[in-house]
Every structure is written in structure tokens, then in C-alpha cells.
Amino acid sequence: MPKKNNYHTGRVNEEMARELTEILRAVKDPRVSKSFISILRVDTAADLRNATIHYSVLGEGRDEVKKGLKSATGFIRRELAMRLNLRATPELCFVYDDSIEHGAHIAKLLEDLK
């Protein structure tokens, strides 16, 4: 049975990431709407009560985007509830992920070595 649960959680994670990408375009907070935010990964707990959303921001204003996402969490969660067919909508926790910036930095260092 654990494989079914992992499969289900994985499917929920993929669907949430897809829906979050669309929902973020509808957020009216300028700190969010004027920024280019990429959803990198969604990690949902096995009981589907909590979800950690790993995101990246292209350009500056990382702190402002974080504040905007925090203030828009209620709206985002409500939109997710309407779009996803889940018994309970998970609590959302947004976490900034700098892996893209880190990868770009390493690529630049490697390019400079040539």
C-alpha cells in the first residue's frame, strides 16, 4: 500500500504545481503579479494536510515577493480548493529555492575556466 500513497502524493504534487502556476498569474498583489515566479517543486505531506511550495524569482525583489505570497496565501489556497478535488486543501508554506541561481553561478564559473 505505501506505493499507492506515494503515487497519489506525487500526482497531487504535480497537479498543485500546475495549478499554482496559473493561480499566481491571477494574484492582484503587485509584489506577486509583477514578478516572474517559477514553481520548482511542491512537497505535500502524506496526509495532505501541509504542502511546501519551492519557488524561484527571476530578477530582484525576492523579499517583496515572499511578503506578497504570504499575504496572498488565503486567496491561493481558496483557488486551489476550487480547482483540485481534494477532501481537504493543504496548508501552504512558500519556501524560496535558489538552486537555479546556484546552477547559473556554477555555469558561469565553468565558462570562465575555458
DAFEN-V56057 format. One record per pair of residues at least 24 apart in sequence whose ideal C-beta (glycine too) atoms are under 8 Angstrom apart, sorted by the first residue. I is the first residue (numbers start at 0). J is the second residue. D is the distance in whole Angstrom. If there is no record, write none. Layout:
# DAFEN-V56057
I/J/D
I/J/D
This chain:
# DAFEN-V56057
4/45/6
8/43/6
8/45/6
8/47/7
11/43/5
11/47/6
11/83/8
11/85/7
12/40/8
12/41/4
12/42/7
12/43/5
12/50/8
13/41/8
14/83/6
15/41/5
15/43/7
15/50/6
15/52/8
15/79/7
15/83/7
16/40/7
16/41/5
16/52/8
18/78/8
18/79/6
18/82/5
18/83/6
19/52/6
19/75/7
19/79/7
22/75/5
22/78/5
22/79/7
22/82/8
23/75/7
25/78/7
26/67/7
26/71/5
26/74/7
26/75/7
28/67/5
28/70/6
28/71/5
29/67/8
30/60/7
30/63/5
30/64/6
30/66/6
30/67/3
31/64/6
31/67/4
31/68/6
31/71/6
34/58/7
34/60/6
34/63/8
34/64/5
34/67/8
36/64/6
36/68/8
37/99/7
39/96/5
39/98/7
39/99/7
40/96/7
43/89/6
44/89/7
47/85/6
47/86/8
47/87/7
47/89/6
48/87/7
48/89/6
48/90/7
49/89/5
49/90/5
49/92/7
50/89/4
50/90/7
50/91/6
50/92/7
51/92/5
51/94/6
52/91/6
52/92/7
52/93/5
52/94/7
53/94/5
53/95/8
53/96/4
54/93/6
54/94/7
54/95/7
54/96/6
55/95/7
55/96/6
55/97/7
55/98/7
55/99/5
55/100/8
56/95/7
61/95/6
65/93/7
65/95/6
68/93/5
69/93/7
